[in-house]
Amino acid sequence: MWPKSSHREAMKTEIKILYGFQNCIGIIDGTIVILDKRPSYYGDSYWCRKQCYSVNVQVVCDHNARITYLVGDWPGSVHDNRAWRNCRLFVNAEGYFNFEVGEYLLGM
């Protein structure tokens, strides 16, 4: 669940104290989840650079490694940047997710 403003303030404080990043409200990274077999529909698009069938997943965690956002809408062949630029968090950061001026996610 996306953190409310009070939790974001606590995260910003903790991340600044521990790591020196001011106004950071989470850490984001993309990864793949390996599939057991080739999907029936558009199977070739799930074949990734690591030579397996997979799904591209974007994960955001807070300073305590708790997941605050997760999306796995793209096949494994899709680059992390494309998945990121098309996810709801990127497209609607100021709206639904209420990023304040200067807040950001630290990418791994």
ABEGO torsion letter per residue (X at the ends): XBBBAAAAAAAAAAAAAAAGBBGBAEBBBBBBBBBABBBABGAAAABBAAGBBBBBBBBBBBAAGBBABBBBABBAABBAAAAAAABAAAAAAABAAGBBBGBBBBBX
